[in-house]
Every structure is written in C-alpha cells, then in structure tokens.
Amino acid sequence: MPIEIGEVNAEIEVDAGGAGAAGGEHARDEASAEALQRWQELARRDAQLAARVEAWGFDD
C-alpha cells in the first residue's frame, strides 16, 4: 500500500548568541574535562597491567 506525503512545512528558530551559546561552551568544557579524566584513568590502568605482565615475565 503506497503512502503519499503532501506538502510539509516547518519552522525552526535558532538562537545564535546569548545564554544558549555560553551554556554550550560550559557543557563542552565539562565533557572535555571528563574525557581527560577517563583517559588518565585508562593510562594508569594500562601502566598497572604492563607492570603486572612484566613482573610475571609474560611476553605477548
């Protein structure tokens, strides 16, 4: 059964400045800080695992 779509109209309002833009910057800064923290935790875990492998004498 074919579906026929007629005309579709939509309006979108965008606020390029003001609090919305500043809020986006703040959220991006928080996301960057969280990403850095996760990366640092992964680097620490990688170093721990490397030390454990070396201590046991495993060689991949």
ZIUR-V999475 format. One record per residue. N is the residue number from 1. SS is DSSP state (H for helix, E for strand, - for the rest). PSI is psi as a letter, one per 20 degrees, with the letter a starting at -180 (none if undefined). D_LAST is the distance of its C-alpha to the last C-alpha in whole Angstrom. Layout:
{{N:SS:PSI:D_LAST} {N:SS:PSI:D_LAST}}
This chain:
{{1:-:o:59} {2:-:q:59} {3:-:p:59} {4:-:p:61} {5:-:p:60} {6:-:b:63} {7:-:p:62} {8:-:p:60} {9:-:p:61} {10:-:q:58} {11:-:p:59} {12:-:p:56} {13:-:p:57} {14:-:p:54} {15:-:o:55} {16:-:i:53} {17:-:a:54} {18:-:b:55} {19:H:h:53} {20:H:g:51} {21:H:g:49} {22:H:h:49} {23:H:h:47} {24:H:h:45} {25:H:g:44} {26:H:g:43} {27:H:h:41} {28:H:h:39} {29:H:g:39} {30:H:g:38} {31:H:h:35} {32:H:g:34} {33:H:g:33} {34:H:g:32} {35:H:g:29} {36:H:g:29} {37:H:g:28} {38:H:g:26} {39:H:g:24} {40:H:h:24} {41:H:g:23} {42:H:h:20} {43:H:g:19} {44:H:g:20} {45:H:g:18} {46:H:g:15} {47:H:h:15} {48:H:g:16} {49:H:h:13} {50:H:g:11} {51:H:h:13} {52:H:g:13} {53:H:g:9} {54:H:g:10} {55:H:h:13} {56:H:i:12} {57:-:j:10} {58:-:q:6} {59:-:o:4} {60:-:none:0}}
